[in-house]
Amino acid sequence: ALTESWAALDEVSNNHLMLGHLVRWFYSGTLGIDQAGGSVGYASLVLKPQVVEGLEWARGEYLSPRGRIASSWRKEPGWLLLEFEIPVNATAEVHLPVTAGTRILESGRALEGREDVAVRSRTEDRAVVALGSGRYVFEVAR
């Protein structure tokens, strides 16, 4: 913890989270687990993992009021593997890091023509996919 003020005065708290906490970054940044704006009780999720240089993998979970939310990613030769678990009675908007023309598979199958995985948008660096509850394994070519 950090002090409440730069001066570290005796009359104020010297055990303070000052501007946030590192653990929050692991959940919402590296793992990408967050609640959608306007959502209550994690009914609607945004899963937007940040795959960073220097890390080969990340894995974690959050126990929400609706159940377990899990997110993980790992770099493999030629592929980025991402796994997500969405609790019952929840939906998620998943942001997959891609490059233009990148091949994306979910559980070994292409996304095109699927009813359970809806591609909302795709840009040069991200594909946004809508998912219902369940467990999903994405493979993104790198």
DSSP file (Angstrom, degrees, kcal/mol; ACC not computed):
  #  RESIDUE AA STRUCTURE BP1 BP2  ACC     N-H-->O    O-->H-N    N-H-->O    O-->H-N    TCO  KAPPA ALPHA  PHI   PSI    X-CA   Y-CA   Z-CA
    1    1 A A              0   0    0      0, 0.0     2,-0.2     0, 0.0    16,-0.2   0.000 360.0 360.0 360.0 159.2    0.0    0.0    0.0
    2    2 A L  B     -A   16   0A   0     14,-2.3    14,-2.7     1,-0.1    16,-0.2  -0.678 360.0 -90.5-112.6 168.4    1.0    3.6   -0.5
    3    3 A T        -     0   0    0     -2,-0.2    11,-0.2    12,-0.2    -1,-0.1  -0.391  29.2-122.3 -76.0 159.0    0.6    6.6    1.7
    4    4 A E  S    S+     0   0    0      9,-2.0     2,-0.3     5,-0.2    10,-0.1   0.780  97.1  24.5 -71.7 -27.0   -2.5    8.8    1.4
    5    5 A S  S >  S-     0   0    0      8,-0.3     3,-1.1     4,-0.1    -2,-0.1  -0.941  81.3-117.1-135.3 158.0   -0.3   11.9    0.7
    6    6 A W  T 3  S+     0   0    0     -2,-0.3    -1,-0.1     1,-0.2    -3,-0.1   0.816 114.2  58.9 -63.5 -29.0    3.2   12.3   -0.7
    7    7 A A  T 3  S-     0   0    0      1,-0.0    -1,-0.2    -3,-0.0    -3,-0.0   0.664  96.8-140.3 -76.0 -15.9    4.2   13.9    2.6
    8    8 A A    <   -     0   0    0     -3,-1.1    -2,-0.1     1,-0.1     6,-0.1   0.930  28.0-165.0  54.9  50.8    3.3   10.7    4.6
    9    9 A L    >   -     0   0    0      1,-0.1     3,-1.1     4,-0.1    -5,-0.2  -0.327  25.0-129.7 -67.7 146.5    1.9   12.8    7.5
   10   10 A D  T 3  S+     0   0    0      1,-0.2    -1,-0.1     4,-0.0     4,-0.1   0.800 104.0  60.5 -66.1 -30.0    1.3   11.0   10.8
   11   11 A E  T 3  S+     0   0    0      2,-0.1     2,-0.3     3,-0.0    -1,-0.2   0.435 101.9  59.1 -83.6   2.0   -2.3   12.4   11.1
   12   12 A V  S <  S-     0   0    0     -3,-1.1     2,-0.1     1,-0.0    -7,-0.1  -0.800 100.3 -76.2-123.3 168.3   -3.5   10.7    7.8
   13   13 A S        -     0   0    0     -2,-0.3    -9,-2.0     1,-0.1    -8,-0.3  -0.392  32.3-174.5 -64.8 133.7   -3.7    7.1    6.6
   14   14 A N  S    S+     0   0    0    -11,-0.2     2,-0.2     1,-0.2    -1,-0.1   0.080  76.7  68.6-113.2  20.7   -0.4    5.6    5.6
   15   15 A N  S    S+     0   0    0    -12,-0.0     2,-0.3   -14,-0.0   -12,-0.2  -0.702  72.6 138.0-135.3  80.5   -2.1    2.4    4.4
   16   16 A H  B     -A    2   0A   0    -14,-2.7   -14,-2.3    -2,-0.2     0, 0.0  -0.944  58.5-133.2-135.3 144.3   -4.0    3.6    1.4
   17   17 A L    >   -     0   0    0     -2,-0.3     3,-0.6   -16,-0.2   -14,-0.1   0.482  38.7-162.2 -78.1  -2.1   -4.7    2.2   -2.2
   18   18 A M  T 3   -     0   0    0      1,-0.2   -15,-0.0   -16,-0.2   -14,-0.0   0.711  66.9 -11.5  16.8 103.1   -3.9    5.6   -3.7
   19   19 A L  T 3  S-     0   0    0      2,-0.0     2,-0.3     0, 0.0    -1,-0.2   0.608 126.0 -50.9  66.2  15.9   -5.3    5.8   -7.3
   20   20 A G    <   -     0   0    0     -3,-0.6     2,-0.3     4,-0.0     3,-0.1  -0.787  62.1 -81.5 127.5-166.8   -6.1    2.1   -7.6
   21   21 A H    >>  -     0   0    0     -2,-0.3     4,-0.9     1,-0.1     3,-0.6  -0.998  21.0-128.3-147.3 143.9   -4.6   -1.3   -7.2
   22   22 A L  H 3> S+     0   0    0     -2,-0.3     4,-1.6     1,-0.2     3,-0.4   0.843 106.7  62.6 -61.4 -36.0   -2.4   -3.6   -9.2
   23   23 A V  H 3> S+     0   0    0      1,-0.2     4,-2.1     2,-0.2    -1,-0.2   0.876  96.7  58.9 -60.6 -37.4   -4.8   -6.6   -8.9
   24   24 A R  H <> S+     0   0    0     -3,-0.6     4,-2.9     1,-0.2     5,-0.5   0.896 103.4  52.8 -57.2 -41.0   -7.5   -4.6  -10.8
   25   25 A W  H  X>S+     0   0    0     -4,-0.9     4,-2.1    -3,-0.4     5,-1.5   0.889 106.2  53.1 -63.6 -39.1   -5.1   -4.3  -13.7
   26   26 A F  I  <>S+     0   0    0     -4,-1.6     5,-2.5     3,-0.2     6,-0.3   0.928 116.4  38.7 -61.9 -43.9   -4.6   -8.1  -13.8
   27   27 A Y  I  <5S+     0   0    0     -4,-2.1     6,-2.7     3,-0.2     5,-0.3   0.970 129.3  27.4 -71.9 -54.5   -8.3   -8.7  -13.9
   28   28 A S  I  <5S+     0   0    0     -4,-2.9    -3,-0.2     4,-0.3    20,-0.2   0.757 132.7  32.6 -84.5 -23.8   -9.5   -5.9  -16.2
   29   29 A G  I  <5S+     0   0    0     -4,-2.1    21,-1.3    -5,-0.5    -3,-0.2   0.896 126.7  25.9 -93.9 -76.5   -6.3   -5.5  -18.2
   30   30 A T  I   <S+     0   0    0     -5,-1.5    20,-0.5     1,-0.2    -3,-0.2   0.912 137.9  29.2 -60.1 -47.0   -4.3   -8.7  -18.7
   31   31 A L  S   <S-     0   0    0     -5,-2.5    -1,-0.2    -6,-0.3    -3,-0.2   0.754  96.6-140.8 -85.6 -25.7   -7.3  -11.0  -18.3
   32   32 A G        +     0   0    0     -6,-0.3    16,-2.0    -7,-0.3     2,-0.6   0.661  42.1 155.7  77.5  17.2   -9.8   -8.5  -19.7
   33   33 A I  E     +B   47   0B   0     -6,-2.7     2,-0.3    14,-0.2    -1,-0.2  -0.678  14.2 140.4 -82.7 119.9  -12.7   -9.4  -17.3
   34   34 A D  E     -B   46   0B   0     12,-1.4    12,-2.8    -2,-0.6     2,-0.4  -0.986  50.3-110.8-153.8 159.3  -15.1   -6.5  -16.9
   35   35 A Q  E     -B   45   0B   0     -2,-0.3    10,-0.3    10,-0.2     3,-0.1  -0.752  40.1-112.0 -91.5 139.2  -18.8   -5.7  -16.6
   36   36 A A    >   -     0   0    0      8,-2.9     3,-2.0    -2,-0.4     8,-0.2  -0.370  44.0 -88.0 -67.3 149.2  -20.5   -4.0  -19.5
   37   37 A G  T 3  S+     0   0    0      1,-0.3    -1,-0.1    -2,-0.0     3,-0.1  -0.347 115.1  16.1 -57.6 133.8  -21.7   -0.4  -18.8
   38   38 A G  T 3  S+     0   0    0      1,-0.3    -1,-0.3    -3,-0.1     2,-0.1   0.342  95.1 132.7  83.2  -7.0  -25.2   -0.4  -17.4
   39   39 A S    <   -     0   0    0     -3,-2.0     2,-0.4     5,-0.2    -1,-0.3  -0.469  44.6-149.1 -77.3 149.0  -25.0   -4.1  -16.5
   40   40 A V  S >  S-     0   0    0      1,-0.1     3,-1.0    -2,-0.1    -4,-0.0  -0.974  73.8  -3.3-119.5 132.3  -26.2   -5.3  -13.1
   41   41 A G  T 3  S-     0   0    0     -2,-0.4    25,-0.3     1,-0.2    -1,-0.1   0.791 122.3 -66.9  62.2  29.9  -24.7   -8.3  -11.3
   42   42 A Y  T 3  S+     0   0    0      2,-0.1    -1,-0.2    -6,-0.1     3,-0.1   0.832  90.5 143.0  59.9  35.5  -22.4   -9.1  -14.2
   43   43 A A  S <  S+     0   0    0     -3,-1.0    48,-2.2     1,-0.2     2,-0.4   0.816  73.2  36.4 -70.4 -30.4  -25.3  -10.1  -16.5
   44   44 A S  E    S- c   0  91B   0     46,-0.2    -8,-2.9    -8,-0.2     2,-0.3  -0.988  81.2-168.6-128.4 123.0  -23.4   -8.5  -19.4
   45   45 A L  E     -Bc  35  92B   0     46,-2.7    48,-2.1    -2,-0.4     2,-0.5  -0.714  19.3-151.8-111.2 156.8  -19.7   -8.9  -19.6
   46   46 A V  E     -Bc  34  93B   0    -12,-2.8   -12,-1.4    -2,-0.3     2,-0.6  -0.991  13.4-169.7-122.7 120.3  -16.9   -7.4  -21.7
   47   47 A L  E     +Bc  33  94B   0     46,-2.4    48,-2.9    -2,-0.5   -14,-0.2  -0.932  20.2 155.3-112.9 108.0  -13.9   -9.8  -22.1
   48   48 A K        -     0   0    0    -16,-2.0   -16,-0.3    -2,-0.6    48,-0.1  -0.627  21.9-166.2-136.7  72.9  -11.0   -7.9  -23.6
   49   49 A P        -     0   0    0      0, 0.0     2,-0.7     0, 0.0   -19,-0.2  -0.298  14.3-139.0 -65.9 144.7   -7.7   -9.5  -22.7
   50   50 A Q        -     0   0    0    -21,-1.3     2,-0.8   -20,-0.5   -18,-0.1  -0.903  10.9-156.3-105.7 106.9   -4.5   -7.5  -23.3
   51   51 A V        -     0   0    0     -2,-0.7     2,-0.3   -20,-0.0   -20,-0.0  -0.750  22.5-168.5 -84.1 114.1   -1.9   -9.8  -24.7
   52   52 A V    >   -     0   0    0     -2,-0.8     3,-1.3     1,-0.1     2,-0.1  -0.736  25.1-103.4-111.1 153.4    1.4   -8.1  -23.8
   53   53 A E  T 3  S+     0   0    0     -2,-0.3     3,-0.1     1,-0.2    -1,-0.1  -0.437 105.7  34.3 -67.2 144.4    5.0   -8.6  -24.8
   54   54 A G  T 3  S+     0   0    0      1,-0.2     2,-0.4    -2,-0.1    -1,-0.2   0.183 100.7  89.6  93.9 -17.7    7.1  -10.3  -22.2
   55   55 A L    <   -     0   0    0     -3,-1.3    -1,-0.2     1,-0.1     3,-0.1  -0.938  51.0-171.4-111.0 136.7    4.2  -12.5  -21.0
   56   56 A E  S    S-     0   0    0     -2,-0.4    19,-2.7     1,-0.3     2,-0.3   0.663  70.8  -1.9 -96.8 -20.5    3.6  -15.9  -22.5
   57   57 A W  E     -F   74   0C   0     17,-0.2     2,-0.3     2,-0.0    -1,-0.3  -0.987  52.1-164.3-162.3 161.9    0.3  -16.6  -20.8
   58   58 A A  E     +F   73   0C   0     15,-2.4    15,-2.6    -2,-0.3     2,-0.3  -0.973  11.6 175.8-150.5 143.8   -2.2  -15.4  -18.3
   59   59 A R  E     +F   72   0C   0     -2,-0.3     2,-0.3    13,-0.2    13,-0.2  -0.978  14.5 133.3-152.2 136.4   -5.0  -17.2  -16.5
   60   60 A G  E     -F   71   0C   0     11,-2.1    11,-2.4    -2,-0.3     2,-0.3  -0.985  28.2-144.3-169.3 173.7   -7.5  -16.2  -13.9
   61   61 A E  E     -F   70   0C   0     -2,-0.3     2,-0.4     9,-0.2     9,-0.2  -0.972   3.9-151.0-147.6 159.5  -11.1  -16.2  -12.7
   62   62 A Y  E     -F   69   0C   0      7,-2.8     7,-2.6    -2,-0.3     2,-1.1  -0.999  16.6-138.3-134.2 130.1  -13.6  -14.0  -10.9
   63   63 A L  E     -F   68   0C   0     -2,-0.4     5,-0.2     5,-0.2    -2,-0.0  -0.770  32.8-177.4 -91.5 100.1  -16.5  -15.3   -8.9
   64   64 A S  E >   -F   67   0C   0      3,-2.2     3,-1.0    -2,-1.1   -22,-0.1  -0.351  45.2 -95.9 -89.4 171.9  -19.4  -12.9   -9.8
   65   65 A P  T 3  S+     0   0    0      0, 0.0   -23,-0.1     0, 0.0     3,-0.1   0.761 128.3  47.9 -59.1 -23.5  -22.9  -13.0   -8.4
   66   66 A R  T 3  S-     0   0    0      1,-0.4    22,-0.3   -25,-0.3     2,-0.3   0.588 124.2 -90.6 -92.6 -12.1  -23.9  -15.1  -11.4
   67   67 A G  E <  S-F   64   0C   0     -3,-1.0    -3,-2.2    20,-0.1    -1,-0.4  -0.851  70.2 -10.3 132.8-170.2  -21.0  -17.5  -11.1
   68   68 A R  E     -F   63   0C   0     -2,-0.3     2,-0.5    -5,-0.2    -5,-0.2  -0.426  46.2-168.4 -70.9 129.3  -17.5  -18.1  -12.3
   69   69 A I  E     -F   62   0C   0     -7,-2.6    -7,-2.8    -2,-0.2     2,-0.4  -0.987  15.0-175.9-113.4 122.4  -16.1  -15.9  -15.0
   70   70 A A  E     +FG  61  85C   0     15,-1.7    15,-2.2    -2,-0.5     2,-0.3  -0.932  11.0 176.7-124.7 146.3  -12.8  -17.2  -16.4
   71   71 A S  E     +FG  60  84C   0    -11,-2.4   -11,-2.1    -2,-0.4     2,-0.3  -0.992   7.9 160.0-145.4 136.0  -10.3  -15.9  -18.9
   72   72 A S  E     -FG  59  83C   0     11,-2.1    11,-2.5    -2,-0.3     2,-0.3  -0.992  10.4-177.3-152.1 155.5   -7.0  -17.2  -20.1
   73   73 A W  E     -FG  58  82C   0    -15,-2.6   -15,-2.4    -2,-0.3     2,-0.3  -0.989   1.9-179.2-149.2 151.9   -4.6  -16.8  -23.0
   74   74 A R  E     -FG  57  81C   0      7,-2.1     7,-2.6    -2,-0.3     2,-0.5  -0.988  26.7-121.8-152.4 145.8   -1.3  -18.3  -24.0
   75   75 A K  E     + G   0  80C   0    -19,-2.7     5,-0.2    -2,-0.3    -2,-0.0  -0.751  31.5 177.0 -90.0 128.6    1.0  -17.9  -26.9
   76   76 A E  E >   - G   0  79C   0      3,-2.9     3,-1.8    -2,-0.5     2,-0.3  -0.876  48.8 -74.2-122.7 158.0    1.8  -21.0  -29.0
   77   77 A P  T 3  S-     0   0    0      0, 0.0     3,-0.1     0, 0.0    -2,-0.0  -0.366 119.7  -7.2 -55.8 114.7    3.9  -21.3  -32.1
   78   78 A G  T 3  S+     0   0    0     -2,-0.3    64,-2.3     1,-0.1     2,-0.3   0.313 128.4  72.9  83.6  -8.6    1.8  -19.7  -34.8
   79   79 A W  E <   -GH  76 141C   0     -3,-1.8    -3,-2.9    62,-0.3     2,-0.5  -0.958  61.1-148.6-139.2 153.6   -1.3  -19.4  -32.6
   80   80 A L  E     -GH  75 140C   0     60,-2.4    60,-2.7    -2,-0.3     2,-0.5  -0.996  24.0-155.4-115.6 121.6   -2.8  -17.4  -29.7
   81   81 A L  E     -GH  74 139C   0     -7,-2.6    -7,-2.1    -2,-0.5     2,-0.4  -0.872  12.8-177.3-102.7 126.4   -5.1  -19.6  -27.7
   82   82 A L  E     -GH  73 138C   0     56,-2.6    56,-3.5    -2,-0.5     2,-0.4  -0.983   4.3-169.6-125.0 132.5   -7.8  -17.8  -25.6
   83   83 A E  E     -GH  72 137C   0    -11,-2.5   -11,-2.1    -2,-0.4     2,-0.4  -0.974   5.7-179.1-124.6 137.9  -10.3  -19.6  -23.3
   84   84 A F  E     -GH  71 136C   0     52,-2.4    52,-2.7    -2,-0.4     2,-0.4  -0.985  13.9-162.0-134.9 144.3  -13.4  -18.0  -21.7
   85   85 A E  E     -GH  70 135C   0    -15,-2.2   -15,-1.7    -2,-0.4    50,-0.2  -0.993   9.8-168.5-126.6 125.0  -16.0  -19.2  -19.3
   86   86 A I  E     - H   0 134C   0     48,-2.9    48,-2.2    -2,-0.4   -17,-0.1  -0.944  22.7-121.9-114.9 128.0  -19.3  -17.2  -19.1
   87   87 A P    >   -     0   0    0      0, 0.0     3,-1.0     0, 0.0   -20,-0.1  -0.156  39.1 -78.8 -69.7 164.3  -21.7  -18.1  -16.3
   88   88 A V  T 3  S+     0   0    0    -22,-0.3     3,-0.1     1,-0.2    46,-0.0  -0.276 116.4  20.4 -58.3 143.4  -25.3  -19.1  -16.7
   89   89 A N  T 3  S+     0   0    0      1,-0.2     2,-0.3    -3,-0.1    -1,-0.2   0.776 105.8 105.0  63.7  30.1  -27.7  -16.2  -17.5
   90   90 A A    <   -     0   0    0     -3,-1.0    43,-0.3    -4,-0.1     2,-0.3  -0.952  52.1-157.2-133.5 156.2  -24.9  -14.0  -18.6
   91   91 A T  E     -c   44   0B   0    -48,-2.2   -46,-2.7    -2,-0.3     2,-0.4  -0.879  10.2-155.1-126.1 162.1  -23.8  -12.8  -22.0
   92   92 A A  E     -cD  45 131B   0     39,-2.6    39,-2.8    -2,-0.3     2,-0.6  -0.997  18.0-148.3-142.8 145.5  -20.4  -11.5  -23.2
   93   93 A E  E     -cD  46 130B   0    -48,-2.1   -46,-2.4    -2,-0.4     2,-0.5  -0.966  29.2-159.9-106.4 113.8  -18.9   -9.3  -25.8
   94   94 A V  E     -cD  47 129B   0     35,-3.4    35,-2.9    -2,-0.6     2,-0.7  -0.841   8.5-155.3-104.3 129.4  -15.4  -10.8  -26.4
   95   95 A H  E     - D   0 128B   0    -48,-2.9    33,-0.2    -2,-0.5    -2,-0.0  -0.904  12.4-164.4-104.5 110.9  -12.7   -8.7  -28.1
   96   96 A L  E     - D   0 127B   0     31,-3.3    31,-2.3    -2,-0.7     2,-0.5  -0.827  20.4-126.2 -97.8 128.5  -10.1  -11.0  -29.8
   97   97 A P  E     + D   0 126B   0      0, 0.0     2,-0.3     0, 0.0    29,-0.3  -0.627  48.7 151.8 -74.3 120.7   -6.8   -9.4  -30.8
   98   98 A V        -     0   0    0     27,-1.2     2,-0.3    -2,-0.5    44,-0.1  -0.843  38.4-131.4-137.5 172.0   -6.3  -10.1  -34.5
   99   99 A T    >   -     0   0    0     -2,-0.3     3,-2.3    42,-0.3    26,-0.2  -0.834  54.2 -65.2-119.8 167.0   -4.6   -8.7  -37.5
  100  100 A A  T 3  S+     0   0    0     24,-0.5    24,-0.1    -2,-0.3    -1,-0.1  -0.248 122.7   6.3 -54.7 128.7   -6.1   -8.1  -40.9
  101  101 A G  T 3  S+     0   0    0      1,-0.2    -1,-0.3    -3,-0.0     2,-0.1   0.531  89.4 159.1  77.7   6.7   -7.1  -11.5  -42.5
  102  102 A T    <   -     0   0    0     -3,-2.3     2,-0.4     1,-0.1    -1,-0.2  -0.377  42.0-121.8 -65.6 137.1   -6.2  -13.5  -39.4
  103  103 A R        -     0   0    0     -2,-0.1    38,-2.4     7,-0.0     2,-0.4  -0.660  28.7-166.6 -80.5 132.2   -7.9  -16.9  -39.2
  104  104 A I  E     -I  140   0C   0     -2,-0.4     7,-0.7    36,-0.2     2,-0.3  -0.983   6.5-177.6-123.7 131.1  -10.0  -17.4  -36.1
  105  105 A L  E     -IJ 139 110C   0     34,-2.5    34,-2.8    -2,-0.4     2,-0.4  -0.933  13.6-157.2-122.4 149.4  -11.3  -20.8  -34.9
  106  106 A E  E >  S-IJ 138 109C   0      3,-3.1     3,-1.8    -2,-0.3    32,-0.2  -0.987  85.1 -15.4-125.8 121.3  -13.6  -21.6  -31.9
  107  107 A S  T 3  S-     0   0    0     30,-3.1    31,-0.1    -2,-0.4    -1,-0.1   0.861 130.7 -54.3  51.1  39.3  -13.3  -25.2  -30.7
  108  108 A G  T 3  S+     0   0    0     29,-0.3     2,-0.3     1,-0.2    -1,-0.3   0.451 118.8 105.9  81.3   1.2  -11.6  -26.1  -33.9
  109  109 A R  E <  S-J  106   0C   0     -3,-1.8    -3,-3.1     1,-0.0    -1,-0.2  -0.873  73.5-108.3-117.3 147.9  -14.4  -24.7  -36.1
  110  110 A A  E     -J  105   0C   0     -2,-0.3    -5,-0.2    -5,-0.2    -1,-0.0  -0.276  23.2-129.3 -65.8 157.0  -14.5  -21.5  -38.2
  111  111 A L  S >  S+     0   0    0     -7,-0.7     3,-1.6     2,-0.1     6,-0.2   0.761  74.6 105.0 -81.3 -26.4  -16.8  -18.7  -37.0
  112  112 A E  T 3  S+     0   0    0      1,-0.3     3,-0.1     6,-0.1    -2,-0.1  -0.302  88.8   9.3 -61.5 134.8  -18.6  -18.1  -40.2
  113  113 A G  T 3  S+     0   0    0      1,-0.2     2,-0.3     2,-0.0    -1,-0.3   0.559  93.0 136.7  77.2   9.7  -22.2  -19.5  -40.4
  114  114 A R    <   -     0   0    0     -3,-1.6    -1,-0.2     3,-0.3    -3,-0.0  -0.676  42.1-162.8 -92.1 144.3  -22.4  -20.3  -36.6
  115  115 A E  S    S+     0   0    0     -2,-0.3    -1,-0.1     1,-0.1     3,-0.1   0.721  89.6  53.3 -92.1 -25.9  -25.4  -19.5  -34.5
  116  116 A D  S    S+     0   0    0      1,-0.2    16,-0.5    15,-0.0     2,-0.4   0.630 110.8  46.4 -86.5 -14.1  -23.7  -19.8  -31.1
  117  117 A V  E    S-E  131   0B   0     -6,-0.2     2,-0.6    14,-0.1    -3,-0.3  -0.936  72.2-168.4-131.8 107.3  -20.9  -17.4  -31.9
  118  118 A A  E     -E  130   0B   0     12,-1.8    12,-3.2    -2,-0.4     2,-0.7  -0.864  14.9-143.7-103.7 119.6  -21.9  -14.1  -33.6
  119  119 A V  E     -E  129   0B   0     -2,-0.6    10,-0.3    10,-0.2     3,-0.1  -0.715  19.0-179.2 -79.9 114.4  -19.2  -11.9  -35.0
  120  120 A R  E     -     0   0B   0      8,-2.5     2,-0.3    -2,-0.7    -1,-0.2   0.882  62.0 -16.9 -82.0 -42.3  -20.4   -8.3  -34.3
  121  121 A S  E     -E  128   0B   0      7,-1.4     7,-2.7     2,-0.0     2,-0.3  -0.987  51.9-156.0-159.2 162.5  -17.5   -6.5  -36.0
  122  122 A R  E     +E  127   0B   0     -2,-0.3     5,-0.2     5,-0.2     2,-0.2  -0.954  14.6 171.9-149.0 127.6  -14.0   -6.9  -37.2
  123  123 A T        -     0   0    0      3,-3.1     3,-0.1    -2,-0.3   -25,-0.0  -0.541  54.1 -83.0-118.3-172.3  -11.2   -4.3  -37.7
  124  124 A E  S    S+     0   0    0      1,-0.2   -24,-0.5    -2,-0.2     3,-0.1   0.732 127.2  23.4 -68.0 -20.9   -7.6   -4.6  -38.6
  125  125 A D  S    S+     0   0    0      1,-0.2   -27,-1.2   -26,-0.2     2,-0.3   0.410 122.1  39.8-126.2   2.5   -6.6   -5.3  -35.0
  126  126 A R  E     -D   97   0B   0    -29,-0.3    -3,-3.1    -3,-0.1     2,-0.4  -0.987  49.3-158.8-156.2 140.5   -9.7   -6.7  -33.2
  127  127 A A  E     -DE  96 122B   0    -31,-2.3   -31,-3.3    -2,-0.3     2,-0.5  -0.987  17.9-151.5-116.3 130.6  -12.7   -9.0  -33.8
  128  128 A V  E     -DE  95 121B   0     -7,-2.7    -8,-2.5    -2,-0.4    -7,-1.4  -0.907  16.5-174.9-106.6 124.6  -15.7   -8.5  -31.5
  129  129 A V  E     -DE  94 119B   0    -35,-2.9   -35,-3.4    -2,-0.5     2,-0.5  -0.953  18.3-140.1-124.4 135.5  -17.7  -11.7  -30.9
  130  130 A A  E     +DE  93 118B   0    -12,-3.2   -12,-1.8    -2,-0.4     2,-0.3  -0.824  28.5 178.6 -96.3 131.2  -21.0  -12.0  -29.0
  131  131 A L  E     -DE  92 117B   0    -39,-2.8   -39,-2.6    -2,-0.5     2,-0.1  -0.946  20.4-146.6-133.0 151.5  -21.4  -15.1  -26.8
  132  132 A G        -     0   0    0    -16,-0.5   -41,-0.2    -2,-0.3   -46,-0.2  -0.318  55.3 -51.8 -96.9-170.7  -23.9  -16.7  -24.4
  133  133 A S  S    S+     0   0    0    -43,-0.3     2,-0.3    -2,-0.1    -1,-0.2  -0.284  92.7  72.0 -65.2 151.2  -23.1  -18.7  -21.3
  134  134 A G  E    S-H   86   0C   0    -48,-2.2   -48,-2.9    -3,-0.1     2,-0.4  -0.856  82.4 -61.4 138.6-173.2  -20.7  -21.6  -21.7
  135  135 A R  E     -H   85   0C   0     -2,-0.3     2,-0.4   -50,-0.2   -50,-0.2  -0.938  46.5-173.1-114.2 132.8  -17.0  -22.4  -22.2
  136  136 A Y  E     -H   84   0C   0    -52,-2.7   -52,-2.4    -2,-0.4     2,-0.5  -0.972  13.7-162.7-131.0 140.2  -15.2  -21.2  -25.4
  137  137 A V  E     -H   83   0C   0     -2,-0.4   -30,-3.1   -54,-0.2     2,-0.4  -0.969  14.2-168.3-124.3 114.2  -11.8  -21.9  -26.8
  138  138 A F  E     -HI  82 106C   0    -56,-3.5   -56,-2.6    -2,-0.5     2,-0.5  -0.818   9.2-162.3-104.4 141.3  -10.5  -19.6  -29.5
  139  139 A E  E     -HI  81 105C   0    -34,-2.8   -34,-2.5    -2,-0.4     2,-0.5  -0.988   9.4-172.6-120.5 120.5   -7.5  -20.1  -31.7
  140  140 A V  E     -HI  80 104C   0    -60,-2.7   -60,-2.4    -2,-0.5   -36,-0.2  -0.961  23.6-126.8-117.1 121.9   -6.2  -17.0  -33.5
  141  141 A A  E      H   79   0C   0    -38,-2.4   -62,-0.3    -2,-0.5   -42,-0.3  -0.404 360.0 360.0 -64.8 140.3   -3.4  -17.4  -36.0
  142  142 A R              0   0    0    -64,-2.3   -63,-0.2   -66,-0.1    -1,-0.1   0.375 360.0 360.0-117.1 360.0   -0.4  -15.1  -35.3
